[in-house]
Amino acid sequence: MKRSILIAGTHSGVGKTTVSMGIMAALRRRGLNVQPYKVGPDYIDPSHHRAICGRPSRNLDTFMMGEDGVQSCMKNTYTNADIAVVEGVMGLFDGMESTEIASSAHVAKCMDIPVLLVVNVHGMSRSTAALVKGYSEFDSGVRIAGVVLNRVGSPRHKSMIVDVLGDMPVVGALPRNQNISVPSRHLGLHMAEEQDYDVDMLADFIEENIDLDAVLAIAEEPKIPETIEKYKSSVEADVTIGIALDHVFCFYYEDMFDAFRRAGAEIKFFSPLEGEVPDVDGLYFGGGYPELHISELEKSKTTHKLKDFSAEGMPIYGECGGLQYLGKSYEIDGRVYKMADLFPSETFQTKRLQALGYTRGYADSPLFKGEMRGHEFHYSLTDCAPDSRFAYTMQRGKGIVDGKDGIYEHNSLASYMHAHPATFPVNEFVEMCRKYNRS
């Protein structure tokens, strides 16, 4: 039987990422095949999941994907695995504004996945029972099947809390441990390839303080409607798309790669940081950290080739970090760096967060048409020439300027919006690449 468990927290910073990664690592060490998932539009946590589990982590997001999209993703990616471990986002019930949409609870309800609630008990004892009772009874459609206590002060502290929780299973109690942490920076945790924490130490910590057998006993098979179909098999590739992938461009949904392949595209990964110029029919630049490697990008052979590719009609798509890179320049700490110059835009790094949250835009341009859903998260502003053309009118989110996003020239387009394949026009982009290939 396939099993699943969703690990949620009472609020952000409670320790659910440490618990999620630790349980994944400990189960893997037991020889189980673990399929990881992450609630919400997150790229960084999934990179750690993948490093631990040895298989891609998938995002489950009811705003960007809809309930059926979340169910379809799990049905189609939960193969050859013994257990699915889903890491939640924020607090269990925190969704868009005052709704449940995009919350961990919403995902759990979609497939009736049992929830393991992580509670930071530092500074309280009996009050833990009131907190857990409130979470357990707030929504009858969410099943809290067990609790992990974090930052427990002593065995006596743990005993007091276990006593007052009564019938609610406490499957683990983690003592305070300053050595168990993952470094972070302005866009969140460091990516997995930059990790400087000890996975074995993390697994040891979980094994010593969480009853994994109890976790496995709580986990249940997700309930997915039979009407949810399997994905169509990837067709034979007749077009090649180059995807920038290195320490700069590293924010991608694994589902986007799969969608390109199903549409008939072969994917060729390349590194602008290394100056690589792939022989392809289209290019895709995801988000990431151009600001950390800006000097190398300014000198890169890739940077100097892109303007000609765009003028020739090659389809080129970029988002967030890709937007910053594909514009004319990027100013950081008073110094201006020349970028690829596909668009008449200048980006300025800021000290303050400029946009964070879900986005929804309507595309009405020669390149794309229809609704697009995604999210934005950036510490920069982008100024565009007065005659710049924008593909998206934003119904939700900030975009580049005045409710517009998706600046485009020729067959090149870049936006602050990080798109999800559930609404991104994958087939249209692949067809553009196909036509360019034939021209």
C-alpha positions in Angstrom: 0.0 0.0 0.0 1.3 3.5 -0.9 1.3 5.8 2.1 1.4 9.5 2.5 1.8 12.0 5.3 1.7 15.8 5.4 4.0 17.6 7.8 2.6 21.0 8.8 3.4 23.6 11.4 1.3 25.9 13.6 3.1 28.8 12.0 6.2 29.7 10.0 9.6 29.0 11.7 8.2 26.3 13.9 10.6 23.7 12.5 8.6 21.8 9.9 11.3 22.0 7.3 13.8 20.4 9.7 11.3 17.7 10.7 10.3 17.1 7.0 13.9 16.8 5.8 14.9 14.7 8.8 12.0 12.3 8.4 12.8 12.0 4.6 16.5 11.3 5.4 15.7 8.8 8.2 13.2 6.9 6.1 15.6 6.8 3.1 18.3 5.4 5.4 15.8 2.6 6.3 15.8 1.7 2.7 12.4 3.2 1.8 11.7 5.0 -1.5 10.5 8.4 -0.4 8.6 10.7 -2.9 8.9 14.3 -1.6 6.4 17.1 -2.2 6.2 20.7 -1.1 3.0 22.8 -0.6 3.2 26.2 -2.3 5.3 27.9 -5.0 8.7 27.0 -3.5 11.9 26.1 -5.4 14.4 25.9 -2.6 12.9 23.4 -0.2 12.3 21.0 -3.1 16.0 21.1 -4.0 16.8 19.8 -0.5 14.2 17.2 -0.8 15.7 16.0 -4.1 19.2 15.8 -2.6 17.9 13.7 0.3 15.4 11.4 -1.5 17.2 11.0 -4.8 14.1 11.9 -6.8 12.5 15.2 -7.9 10.3 16.9 -5.4 7.0 18.2 -6.7 5.0 21.3 -5.8 1.3 21.0 -4.8 -0.5 24.3 -5.0 -4.2 24.6 -5.2 -4.1 28.2 -6.5 -1.8 27.6 -9.4 -2.9 24.1 -10.2 -6.4 23.7 -8.8 -7.6 20.8 -6.8 -7.6 18.5 -9.8 -4.1 19.6 -10.7 -2.8 18.7 -7.3 -4.5 15.3 -7.4 -3.2 14.7 -10.9 0.4 15.6 -9.9 0.4 13.2 -7.0 -1.2 10.4 -9.0 1.3 10.7 -11.8 4.5 11.2 -9.8 3.9 8.9 -6.9 5.3 5.9 -8.7 7.8 3.3 -7.4 7.7 5.0 -4.0 6.9 3.5 -0.6 5.7 6.7 1.0 5.0 10.3 0.0 6.2 13.0 2.5 4.6 16.4 1.9 6.1 19.4 3.5 3.6 22.1 4.3 3.8 25.9 4.0 3.5 28.6 6.7 0.9 27.6 9.3 -1.4 24.6 8.6 -4.5 26.8 7.7 -2.7 29.8 6.2 -3.9 30.3 2.6 -4.5 33.2 0.2 -5.8 36.1 2.3 -8.6 34.7 4.6 -9.3 31.6 2.5 -8.0 28.0 2.6 -6.8 28.2 -1.0 -3.1 27.3 -1.4 -2.9 26.3 2.3 -1.4 23.0 3.6 -4.9 22.2 4.9 -6.4 22.6 1.5 -3.9 20.1 0.0 -4.5 17.7 2.8 -8.2 17.8 2.2 -7.9 17.3 -1.5 -6.6 13.8 -0.9 -7.5 13.2 2.7 -3.9 13.0 3.7 -3.2 12.6 7.5 -1.4 15.6 9.0 1.6 15.5 11.4 1.5 18.8 13.3 4.8 20.4 14.4 4.5 22.5 17.5 7.2 24.8 19.0 6.6 24.2 22.7 9.4 26.6 23.9 8.0 28.6 26.8 4.7 26.6 27.3 3.4 23.3 28.6 -0.3 22.9 29.4 -1.1 25.6 26.8 0.1 23.2 24.1 -3.2 21.2 24.6 -5.3 24.3 24.0 -3.3 25.0 20.8 -3.5 21.5 19.5 -7.2 21.2 20.3 -7.9 24.4 18.4 -6.0 23.1 15.3 -7.7 19.7 15.5 -11.2 21.1 15.7 -10.9 24.1 13.4 -11.7 22.2 10.2 -13.3 18.8 10.4 -12.0 18.0 6.9 -8.4 18.1 8.1 -7.2 15.1 10.1 -4.4 15.8 12.6 -3.2 12.3 13.3 -0.1 13.1 15.4 2.1 15.8 16.9 5.8 16.4 16.9 7.0 18.7 19.8 9.9 20.9 18.9 12.3 22.7 21.3 11.5 20.6 24.3 13.3 21.7 27.3 13.7 18.5 29.3 12.2 15.0 29.8 9.9 16.5 32.5 8.8 19.2 30.0 7.9 16.5 27.5 6.1 14.4 30.1 3.9 17.3 31.2 2.8 18.0 27.6 2.2 14.4 26.7 -0.1 14.1 29.8 -2.2 17.1 28.9 -2.5 16.1 25.2 -4.4 12.9 26.2 -5.4 10.8 23.2 -3.5 12.9 20.7 -0.4 10.8 19.7 2.9 12.5 20.3 5.2 10.8 17.8 8.3 12.8 18.6 9.9 15.4 20.9 12.9 17.3 19.6 15.2 18.9 22.1 16.8 22.3 21.3 19.8 21.7 19.0 21.7 24.6 17.5 23.7 22.3 15.3 20.6 21.3 13.2 19.9 24.1 10.8 20.0 25.0 7.1 21.6 28.4 6.2 19.4 31.0 4.6 19.7 34.4 2.7 17.4 37.0 1.2 15.3 34.6 -1.0 15.1 31.8 1.6 17.3 28.8 2.4 20.5 28.1 0.4 20.0 25.7 -2.5 20.8 22.1 -1.8 24.0 22.1 -3.9 25.3 24.8 -1.5 24.4 22.8 1.6 26.8 22.8 4.5 24.7 20.8 6.9 25.2 17.1 7.7 22.3 14.9 6.4 23.4 11.9 8.4 23.5 14.1 11.6 19.9 15.2 10.7 18.8 11.6 10.2 20.4 10.6 13.5 18.6 13.5 15.3 15.2 12.4 13.9 15.8 8.7 14.6 16.7 9.5 18.2 13.7 11.7 18.9 10.9 10.7 16.6 9.2 7.3 16.5 9.4 6.5 12.8 7.3 3.4 13.2 4.5 5.5 14.6 4.8 7.9 11.6 4.5 5.0 9.2 1.5 3.7 11.1 -0.2 7.1 10.8 0.5 7.5 7.1 -2.3 6.4 4.7 -2.8 6.0 1.0 -3.9 9.3 -0.6 -7.5 9.3 -1.8 -7.4 10.4 -5.4 -10.6 10.3 -7.6 -10.6 7.6 -10.3 -11.6 10.3 -12.8 -8.1 11.8 -12.5 -6.2 10.6 -15.6 -2.6 9.5 -16.0 -0.4 11.9 -18.0 0.0 11.2 -21.7 3.4 9.7 -22.5 6.1 12.0 -23.9 6.0 12.1 -27.7 9.1 11.6 -29.8 11.1 14.9 -29.6 11.3 17.0 -32.8 12.5 20.2 -31.2 15.2 21.1 -28.6 14.8 23.7 -25.8 17.8 24.9 -23.9 17.2 25.5 -20.2 19.7 27.6 -18.3 20.7 25.6 -15.1 23.6 26.6 -12.8 24.2 28.5 -9.6 22.5 31.6 -11.2 19.4 30.1 -12.9 18.1 27.4 -10.5 14.4 28.1 -9.8 12.4 25.6 -11.8 9.4 23.3 -11.4 10.2 19.8 -12.3 6.7 19.6 -13.8 7.6 22.2 -16.3 10.4 20.0 -17.7 8.0 17.1 -17.9 5.4 19.2 -19.7 8.0 20.3 -22.3 8.9 16.6 -22.9 5.2 15.6 -23.3 4.8 18.4 -25.9 7.6 17.0 -28.0 10.7 18.9 -26.8 14.1 17.5 -25.9 15.7 19.5 -23.0 19.3 20.5 -23.1 20.6 22.0 -19.9 23.4 24.6 -20.2 25.2 27.1 -18.0 25.3 30.8 -18.9 27.7 31.2 -16.0 30.2 29.0 -17.9 29.5 30.8 -21.1 27.8 27.8 -22.8 25.8 28.4 -26.0 23.7 25.4 -26.8 22.5 24.5 -30.3 18.8 24.6 -29.7 15.5 25.9 -31.1 14.4 27.9 -28.0 15.7 29.1 -24.7 14.2 29.2 -21.2 15.8 31.2 -18.3 14.3 30.6 -14.9 14.7 32.6 -11.7 17.6 32.5 -9.3 20.5 34.6 -8.2 22.0 36.7 -11.0 23.0 39.3 -8.4 25.5 36.9 -6.8 27.4 36.2 -10.0 26.8 39.5 -11.9 30.4 40.1 -13.0 30.7 36.6 -14.5 27.4 37.0 -16.3 28.4 40.4 -17.8 31.5 38.7 -19.3 29.8 35.5 -20.4 29.8 34.4 -24.0 26.2 33.4 -23.6 25.2 37.0 -22.6 26.8 38.4 -25.8 25.1 35.9 -28.1 21.5 36.2 -27.0 20.6 39.5 -28.6 21.3 38.1 -32.1 19.4 35.0 -31.3 16.4 37.1 -30.3 16.6 39.2 -33.4 16.6 36.1 -35.6 13.3 35.1 -34.1 14.4 32.4 -31.6 11.8 31.9 -28.9 13.3 33.0 -25.6 11.5 33.0 -22.3 12.7 34.3 -18.9 11.2 34.9 -15.5 12.4 37.0 -12.6 16.2 36.3 -12.6 15.7 35.7 -16.3 14.0 39.1 -16.7 16.9 40.8 -14.9 19.4 39.0 -17.1 17.7 39.5 -20.5 17.3 43.3 -20.0 19.8 46.0 -21.0 21.5 46.4 -17.6 21.4 45.5 -13.9 22.5 48.0 -11.3 23.8 46.7 -8.0 25.2 48.9 -5.2 25.7 51.8 -7.6 27.5 49.8 -10.3 25.8 49.2 -13.6 26.4 45.8 -15.3 25.6 45.2 -19.0 23.3 42.3 -19.6 21.9 40.5 -22.7 20.0 43.6 -24.0 17.0 41.7 -25.4 14.6 44.3 -24.0 14.8 48.1 -23.4 14.8 47.6 -19.6 17.1 48.5 -16.7 16.9 46.6 -13.4 18.0 48.0 -10.1 18.6 45.8 -7.0 16.9 47.1 -3.9 17.4 46.5 -0.2 13.7 46.1 0.4 11.4 43.4 -0.8 9.4 44.7 -3.8 6.9 42.0 -4.4 5.8 38.7 -2.8 2.8 36.7 -3.4 0.6 34.9 -5.9 0.0 36.4 -9.4 -2.7 36.1 -12.0 -2.5 37.8 -15.3 -4.2 37.7 -18.7 -2.0 37.3 -21.7 -3.1 39.0 -24.9 -0.2 39.3 -27.2 1.1 37.8 -30.5 3.1 35.3 -28.4 0.7 34.1 -25.7 -3.0 34.4 -24.9 -5.1 33.3 -21.9 -4.9 33.3 -18.1 -1.5 32.8 -16.4 -1.1 32.0 -12.7 2.1 32.0 -10.8 3.9 34.0 -8.1 6.5 36.8 -7.7 9.3 37.3 -5.2 12.0 39.8 -5.8 14.3 42.5 -4.4 14.5 44.6 -7.5 12.7 47.2 -9.7 12.8 47.2 -13.5 12.4 50.4 -15.6 11.3 50.0 -19.2 11.3 52.3 -22.2 8.0 54.2 -22.8 7.3 52.2 -25.9 7.8 48.8 -24.3 5.2 46.2 -25.0 3.7 44.0 -22.3 2.1 40.6 -22.7 0.2 40.4 -19.4 -2.4 42.5 -17.7 -2.3 41.7 -14.0 -5.5 40.9 -12.1 -3.4 40.0 -9.1 0.3 40.9 -8.3 2.5 43.8 -9.1 4.3 42.8 -12.3 6.9 45.1 -13.9 5.0 48.4 -13.9 1.5 49.8 -13.7 -0.2 46.4 -13.5 1.7 45.1 -16.6 4.1 42.2 -16.8 5.8 40.2 -19.5 7.8 42.6 -21.6 8.4 41.2 -25.1 10.4 41.8 -28.3 10.3 39.5 -31.4 9.7 36.0 -30.0 11.3 36.8 -26.7 9.4 37.4 -23.5 10.4 37.9 -19.8 8.4 38.7 -16.7 8.6 38.9 -12.9 5.9 36.2 -12.7 7.2 32.7 -12.1 4.8 30.6 -14.1 3.5 27.1 -13.4 2.9 24.6 -16.2 -0.7 24.3 -15.1 -1.4 27.6 -16.9 1.8 28.3 -18.8 1.2 27.8 -22.6 3.7 25.0 -22.9 2.3 23.7 -26.2 2.3 27.1 -27.7 5.9 27.8 -26.7 7.1 24.4 -28.0 5.2 25.1 -31.3 7.0 28.5 -31.6 10.3 26.7 -31.2 9.2 24.2 -33.8 8.4 26.9 -36.3 11.7 28.6 -35.6 13.4 25.3 -36.3 11.7 25.1 -39.7 12.3 28.7 -40.7 
